């Protein structure tokens, strides 16, 4: 019953932590448990088998069997005939052999070549240069990898591409140390380069660690970007186009109380310090790529520019821009000024409406005068007919009177 319980506990431990292997050549991580199967061995006692070990811990072959004692905390034979190494180390690298006989008398052999590995921490570039000088050898920095096994290798990269030492423009000085107690390795690689006079002004360097075992992805350092100075120590020339000043609204003209935004753009990396100048005098403001002028008044008018300062380039000033206020009168914009698209449209509409009104009034006067003239022309003939009728009636009344007077005569 005890043997069954023990076997069950070992199976549980191995399922959680161990790695059961059956190949001829294998690798194991330092400090982890390792289980080696004995091919052909009966799974339960009694068993006829023996393990022979030739490692860094032994001067000759070490023999282990199920009936024998465990080899300290280094290795032991499990009830199923497998060999357990609870925490494999560098000294456990070597050859492991098992010879077993089945219950039917068939003999089997197993042979393993074991190697161990340890992945180090992420490599780092220590003591990096602040800048490089064109035309002369410069130390870029030292790449360091600690705690790996086996030693592995370090390699450098320039702008993401492998940097191959040629002994002229690129050279590498390497050093390998091994810890006396743990046996783990520390690698150092010092890079020296001679930048070309017409080369890239801001090269980017990085370093990678490539493990010896097993085949894994390389570990990379954080990249560093350096600036290349001229051959005589002065900064490389930077054209004015690299420092641009953008003003909003465009042209720098704004109504009283409006807002003006000035933005200084510089293409250098890392970003430079930005300071502002008004009418030739530096403004006492902290470094900022944006200058905001809210509620613009007469005191804000003037000429503005920005200065970008970078350690590898020195100060560089942008072009100047003028900020002005659009003058306005009491009754609206003065002649020649711009009051905005809304005021211009309103003035145009009022002008058109005024012109149409004047034309309509003129047409009305002309029509009214024409009607008056035509009315007088109609009235004149009617008056003549009335006068003729009155004369005819008057003549008729006079004729009887004349006849009566003639009849009553002597």
C-alpha positions, 0 to 999 in steps of 0.5 A: 500500500505504501509503495502504491501511495509513493508511486502516486505521489511521484506521478503527481509531482512529475505531472506538475513539475517534471518533463518525461522524455524518451529521446537520445539527446535532450536539454533541460533548464537549470533548477527544474526536475528531469525524469528519464525513462528506462525503456523496457523496464517493468512498471512495478517491482520487482525489477531488474535494471540499473542506471549508469551516470557519467556527469560532471559530478562523477569521476567515473560511471555512477551506478544506481538501482531500485534496490540501492539508496538514492544518490543524495539529492542528485538522483534517485530511481522511481518505483516505475524504473525511471530516473529522477533528477529533482533539480538539474544543474550544470554538473549534471550534464553528461551521459545517462544509460539504463539497462533493463530486463523484462519479466520475459527476460528481454533486455533493453537499453536506453542512452541519453546525452543531457545538456542544460541551459539558463536564459539570462535577463534582458541585455542592456547597453551601459555607458552609452555615448551622448553623441558621435563625432564624424570621421573618428572612432567613437565608443557607442557603448557596452552591451552586457548580458548576465546569468546565461548558460551556455555562454551564447553570443552578443551581436550589434545592430545599426538601424535594425540591420546586423552590424558586422565588425570589419576592423576599420569603421566598425570594431567590437571588443568582447569579454566573457566571464564565468561566475565561480559558484553558479557557473553562469556566464556574463558577456560584454561587447564594446562597440566602436564606430567611425561615422562617415562624414556624409552618413546618417545624422541620427543613427540608432544602435541596439544589441541582441543576445542569442542563446546557445541552447535551446534555439530561442528568439534573441533578446534585444536591448532598448535602442539608443539614438545618437547624433553625429557632430561635424568633423571639427566638433561643431554641430552639423548645419541644419536648414531653416526648413527643419524649424517651421513656425505655423500661425493660426489664423493664417496670415496672423491678422485677428480681430480685437479679442480673438485668439492666435496660436503659434506652433513651432515644428522641429524635426530633430530627435529627441525633441529640442527645447523651444523658446519664443522671441517677440520683436527681437526680445526673448519672452520669459516663458518655459520651453513649449512648442506652442504659444497661445495668445488669447484675447489679443489686444494692441500689446500683442501685436508684433513680430514673433519667431521661435528658437529650437535648441538641441545639444547636437545642433545648437540653437536654430531660429525659425522665420518670423511672422507678424501678428496684427489686429484688424481695426474696426470703426463705431459703425462697422469696418472702415473702408478697406478693412475686412470684417469677415465673410458675414459682414461682406455678404450682408453689405452686398445684399443691402446694396442689391436691395437698395438698388432694386428699391430705387429702380422700383421708385423711379419706375413708379414715378414715370408710370404715374406721370404717364397716367396723369398726362393721359387723363388730361387728354381724355378730359379735354374733348369731353369739356368741348362737347359740353360747351357746344351743348350749352351754346346750342341750348342758349341759342334756342332760348334766345330765338323765342324771346326775339320772336315775341319782341318782334310780334309785340311791336307797333 
